[in-house]
Amino acid sequence: MSEFRYAVNVVPKPGILDPQGRAVELSLPHLNITTVSRVRVGRRVELTVAADTEALALGVVDGLAKEMLSNPLIEAYTIELLVSAL
């Protein structure tokens, strides 16, 4: 059995209000930053899965992302393979 390291990145879906992102965006001019826009604030969850194959590990992570780590009505997620531990 191998270990697979993943990151799940969760952000509000397009069109969903993001008060944290808006607050960051409104603060940028106070730092003389005028070239950044459409800020979205989300969260990142990193985890290690023990599985026989990468496909099985990814299935576990995808299930967690859908059922527990995100709200599918208002959030979108991406899964990123970080490192395969030996």
Buried (B, 14 or more C-beta within 10 A) or exposed (E): EBEBBBBBBBBBBEEEEBEEBEEBBEEBEEEEEEEEEEBBBBEEBEBEBEBEEBEBBBEBBBEBBEEEBBEEEEBBBEBEEEEEEE
